Amino acid sequence: MAQFFRLTVYMSIAVRNNVHFGLYRGHDWRVATLVVQLQAKFEALKKQHTDDKKKLEDKRRLLDEQMNSFEQRKVHTLTSSQQALGGPKKKK
């Protein structure tokens, strides 16, 4: 487990510094493979996050439209019911 952690830290530092594994002498091809897999997972997560964010924005927009529609119906119903009853009653 410690070796995996050390390798993960090494890969993250290397990716951050744009080190290309396999191009330099002494680098293990397995590390290069793991870096490529890690980058692919990161890109997939980034795409999933973007898609989820877009879906949430669409749902939020739809909910806002429904709330506005409800408020308009509510106002219309209240004004039409007051008109049907002859308006608000006045105290004498």
Helices and strands as residue ranges (DSSP letters): H 2-16, H 29-84
